[in-house]
Amino acid sequence: MQITNPSTLSQLRSLFERRYSLKELLDWVHARLKWSKENIVRHRDPLETLAYGKGRCGEFSILFTALCLAHNYRARLILDMSDHVWTEVWDDKQKRWLHVDPSEKRIDDPKMYERDWKKNLKEVYAFENGRVENVTANYKMRDS
């Protein structure tokens, strides 16, 4: 996966004249990437995803996470083992990880999956620099 490749991050950063906020990055992604439930070619390289212009939660999250890293945000991919991927971005002021769902354009709404989607999350993991952390409790509304 090219998400932390310095060359990839440099190429992504060169697309911007300044550092974007998280909301601006979400808007930028949605202007260039269309969500599709069609039978599409899946990409794990953010530059390939950008060129292809279509994706699902995985492509949105890989591209958004790479863009965050290119903008010097600390960011990590989050995987719900049942079927969804999103991003967390470290907030230095609040000293905590912020939930960002790039495919849904939602920021700091970690309970949305159980509250709105009626999911019963069992296993959710964060991936950053070769480390894996179980973050299920951050996304649970209830014990199950």
C-alpha positions in Angstrom: 0.0 0.0 0.0 1.3 3.4 -1.0 -0.4 5.4 1.8 2.9 6.3 3.6 5.2 6.3 0.7 7.2 9.6 0.8 7.0 9.9 -3.0 3.2 9.4 -3.0 2.8 11.9 -0.2 4.9 14.5 -2.0 2.9 14.1 -5.2 -0.3 14.5 -3.3 1.0 17.5 -1.4 2.0 19.2 -4.7 -1.7 19.3 -5.6 -2.4 22.0 -3.0 -1.2 25.5 -2.5 -1.7 25.5 1.2 -2.5 23.2 4.1 -6.2 22.3 4.0 -8.5 21.7 7.0 -10.1 18.3 7.4 -13.4 19.6 6.1 -11.7 21.1 3.1 -9.9 17.8 2.4 -13.2 16.0 2.6 -14.8 18.4 0.1 -11.7 18.1 -2.2 -12.0 14.3 -2.1 -15.7 14.3 -2.8 -15.2 16.7 -5.8 -12.8 14.2 -7.4 -14.0 10.7 -6.2 -17.5 9.3 -6.7 -18.9 6.6 -4.5 -19.9 3.6 -6.5 -21.6 0.3 -5.7 -21.0 -0.9 -9.3 -18.4 -3.6 -10.0 -15.3 -1.4 -10.0 -11.6 -1.9 -10.0 -10.4 -1.6 -6.4 -7.3 0.5 -5.6 -5.1 0.6 -2.6 -2.8 3.3 -4.0 -4.2 6.8 -3.4 -2.8 8.2 -6.7 -4.4 5.3 -8.7 -7.7 5.9 -6.8 -7.6 9.6 -7.7 -6.9 8.8 -11.4 -9.7 6.2 -11.5 -12.2 8.6 -9.9 -14.5 6.0 -8.3 -14.4 4.0 -5.1 -16.0 2.7 -2.0 -15.2 3.3 1.7 -11.8 1.7 1.3 -10.7 4.0 -1.5 -12.2 7.1 0.1 -10.4 6.3 3.4 -7.0 5.4 1.8 -7.0 8.6 -0.3 -8.2 10.8 2.6 -5.7 9.3 5.1 -2.9 9.8 2.6 -4.0 13.4 2.0 -4.0 14.0 5.7 -0.5 12.6 6.0 0.6 14.8 3.0 -0.8 17.8 4.9 1.2 16.8 8.0 -1.8 15.6 10.0 -1.2 12.4 12.0 -3.8 10.0 10.6 -4.5 6.3 10.7 -6.8 3.9 8.9 -9.7 2.3 10.9 -11.1 -1.1 9.9 -14.4 -2.5 11.1 -13.9 -6.2 10.6 -17.4 -6.7 9.4 -17.3 -4.4 6.3 -16.2 -0.7 6.6 -13.1 1.5 6.6 -12.6 5.1 7.8 -10.0 7.4 9.2 -8.9 8.8 12.5 -6.9 12.1 12.7 -5.0 13.1 15.9 -6.2 16.4 17.4 -3.3 18.0 19.2 -5.6 20.5 21.0 -8.0 17.9 22.4 -5.2 15.2 22.8 -7.4 12.5 21.2 -8.2 10.8 17.9 -11.0 12.3 15.8 -13.3 10.0 13.9 -13.5 11.0 10.2 -15.6 8.9 7.8 -14.5 10.1 4.3 -17.1 8.3 2.3 -19.9 9.8 4.5 -18.2 13.2 5.0 -18.7 12.9 8.8 -16.3 14.3 11.4 -16.2 13.3 15.0 -19.3 11.1 15.1 -17.9 7.8 16.2 -21.2 6.3 17.4 -22.9 6.8 13.9 -22.4 3.2 12.9 -24.4 1.7 15.8 -26.8 4.7 16.1 -27.6 5.3 12.4 -26.6 2.2 10.7 -27.8 -0.1 13.4 -24.6 -2.1 13.4 -23.4 -4.1 16.3 -19.6 -3.5 16.1 -17.6 -6.5 17.2 -14.0 -5.7 16.2 -12.6 -2.3 15.1 -8.9 -1.8 14.6 -6.6 1.2 14.0 -3.6 0.8 11.7 -0.7 3.3 11.9 3.0 2.8 11.0 2.9 -1.0 11.3 1.1 -0.9 14.6 -2.4 -2.2 15.3 -4.7 -1.1 18.1 -8.1 -2.4 19.1 -10.3 0.7 19.2 -13.7 -1.1 19.3 -14.7 0.6 22.6 -14.4 4.1 21.0 -17.2 3.2 18.5 -19.6 1.1 20.7 -22.9 2.6 22.1 -23.8 -0.5 24.0 -22.3 -3.8 25.3 -23.0 -6.7 23.1 
